[in-house]
C-alpha cells in the first residue's frame, strides 16, 4: 500500500537498527543515503528520520514508490465558480459585519433614547417639584400638604399665579386640621370625611378652624376607626364590663350592671333603692370628695359632679328624660337598684326601610351601644335617624351575634293590588271598547301628517323642524257616510254600534332619542300602524318600531306614505318589508299594507276601513264599572292648570273627583279634557280606550307609569309616599360608581359637566337623561343634578350657580327674573327646540373638558462650538446651525453626550450683534438659555414646538 510521503512523521531511527533490518551492510546504507540526497555522514549512531528511511528503502527497491498524479489544470468554469464563491463569501462577511454594526448602532440609539426619556421625565419631575414648592411657599404650607389640601377644598391648582389672598386665608384656617392629621398620622382627606360625617364642615364655606370639642371628637373617632387589630384584641380582657342590654322599651333609660374596676376609681357604684317610704341615709363623710360643698368650688368633672361621658366606656348609661328627679338638697340622683336583665339572643325580624333607632328598639340594644361597637369595628359613622342598608344591618347582626331577618317592604304595586282586590268582586261585565292605534315609524316619514289627514288636525306646523317631540294622544269618531269615514264629535267613550267607529290614536316621535317613549306607546296599543316612506324605505327606527310592536304582541298594519312623490319606489319598499315577514295577502302574507298620501288623501279611507275591520275581529272589551286603571303617556306643568298628565284609560271609568295614584304622585281629579279635531273639550268621565288630560296630581308622574283609581285619599298618599321613598333610596345607591371610586383612589378625578335640566313634559326629561348618560368618557362625564318640568326659574339658576353648572331647557321658556339673574351671575342658560342640536352641543362642551393632547414637533439642531462668559450678560453659546431651524420662541432642549440635561426657552437669539427671530441651517448664531448657564463646547441645542391639540369624544 502506497504511503504518502507528506504524511510521514518526524520521529527518528538509529542507523544501527536500519541496515540489519534491511539485510545490508553499513557501507551499503551509507551509499544509499548519499544517493537519496542525505548530505550528512551516516554512521551506526546516526539518527535517521522516517522520511529518510523511506527514501532509502525506495532507492534500494524494498518499497515501490507511490504514483505521483500530475497536477490538474483548472478550467475557466471552475475558476469563475471559485471566484464567485469567494466574492459571495466576502459579501456575506461584509453583510454580517454591517448587521452587527447596525445592531450596535440601534442599541446605542435605544440606550440614548431611554436615557433621554429618563432625563425628560426627571426634568418634568424637577419642574413639577419647583411648581409645587412655589405654590406651597405662597400658601405657607409644606409641599406634601398641597395634594390633600386641594382635595379637601376641591381645587385644581396648576401654578402659584392662581393663588389669591382669599385662598391663602382658606388654607390658613386648615392649620388645626393639618396639625391634628399629622398628630393622628392620618390623611387630611380622611380626617375631613370623618368630620363632615358628624357635621364638622372642614374646608367648606363658613369653616373657621377646629374648636377644642371638635378636636376631641375627631380624636375619638380616629382612635376607633384606625386602631390596629392588636390594639382591638388588647382591649378585650376578662376584666371588661359585660353590658346587659335592655329589652325594647322605646329607648327609655334602663339600669345596667356596674363595671368591675381593676384599679382605683373615683366614681361609686349604684346603690340599692330603699323601700317605698323609707328615706335614704346620708352617705359617709369619706364618700364626699367629689361633691360640691357649701361655699366651695364645684368638681372639675362637670357642673353636677357627675363623671363626663367617655365614648370608650360602652357601659355608660346616659340618664334620660322621665327618670327620677335629683334631690334638691344634695344634687344627687336617686339611684335604682341594679336589675340584672337577660341579654336578648333570639332572632330579630325587621322590615325595610329601617333607621338605626328602629333597629335599636327591635334588638333591645341602646343606639349608642350600637354606634360605639360600629366605630370599634371600623364601620361607617351614622346618626340615630339615618336609614340603614341591608348589608349594614347584616353586619350589625354579626357584631352582636344576632340573627336578623330583613323583610323587603311591600312595593307600591302590592299595596295597589290589595286595594284593587276589594273592587274585583263588585266589577261589572265586560263591554266593547274603542281600539287604541299607535302610529310608529322613522323620523320625518309622515306620521303626524297622516294623523292630520285622518282627524283634520294641523299639528306639523307646531312641531320643531317637522319632528314630533313627545307622545300625543287623541280620539276621533269616524262616521261612515257614502263609503267614506268622516270625523264627527264623540261622546263619553262608549262606541255606538253600527253608525260610528271610535278610534284612539297615539302619535310617537320618530327620532332615535325617543325609543323609550315609542316603546311605552306600543305597550298600551291594540293595533300598530308602521309608517314607511315610499322614497326612503325601511330605516333604523322603522325596524325598531316593528320590534316594539311584535314585543307588545299587537296587530301590525303597514302604511306606505308619500306615494304621490315622483321618487316613490313601492316595489323596493315591499321587498324591504318582506325581509321582516311583512307581506300583503297578494304576496302570500297576512299583513295589511296600505298605500297612502297625506297630501292627496289617497288611501286614507282604505286605511280607516282596515282599522275598523281589524278592531271588530279583535273583539276588544273592557270592564267599565270599576275604578279606572291605565297608563301615563306624558306629563307637563301648565301655568293655568298646574300639573297635567296625559293618560289613557284601559279599564274602568275615570270620573271627575276620583282619587288616583300615578307613580309617585297622587291627588283628586279636578278636571278631565279630551283632544279632538277642534281642540280640547271638558268631559266628566273617560271610559276604556279613551285618552284624557288629567289635572289634580300633586307631583309629575313619570311617563310610562301606571295610574290607579282609589276610594281613600289617605291610602293613595301612603302608596305615593312609598314610591317616593323607593325612588330616593334608588337614587342614593346610584350616585358613585366603582370606576369613579377607583379613579379617586388613584388621584385621577373625573371632570363633570353639571347640568340643571328642564323640559316641557316628563317623557322628554327621561329621554334626555338617557341620551345624556350615553355621553361618557374615562375622563369626563355629564352630571344631571336636577330635572323638572316647566319654565326655567330663579331656583334653577341658583342651583346651577351653587354647583358651578349650566341650565339646559328643552321646549321651555325662561322666566325674566331668571334670565336677569343668570346674566348678572354669568350662569349659562341655553334653550333648545331640537333634541339632536342639544345633544351635539353638549357633546362638544363635554369634549372641551378633556385635557388637550400635547404634540411635539422637531424644528432643528445647533452645535455649541464656543462658550462666552460675559460679565453683564451671562453665559452665551456660540453655535452653528447643523439642521433645520430654531426660532426665538422655540422650546429648547440641551443635549450632552446624547442625553438631555435641560429643557426650557431662549433668553436671546442673535446673528452677529443683531437680534434674530429665526436662524436656519448653515448659519452661525449666539444663544443664551433662560435661567441656565451650565453649557459646554460640544453640547447640542435642539429646538422644538409643543402644540396642544383639542380632543373630542
Order of alpha helices (4+ residues) and beta strands (2+ residues): beta-alpha-alpha-beta-alpha-alpha-alpha-alpha-alpha-alpha-alpha-alpha-beta-beta-alpha-alpha-beta-alpha-beta-alpha-beta-beta-alpha-beta-beta-beta-alpha-beta-alpha-beta-alpha-beta-alpha-beta-beta-beta-beta-beta-beta-beta-beta-beta-beta-alpha-alpha-beta-alpha-beta-alpha-beta-alpha-beta-alpha-beta-beta-beta-beta-beta-beta-beta-beta
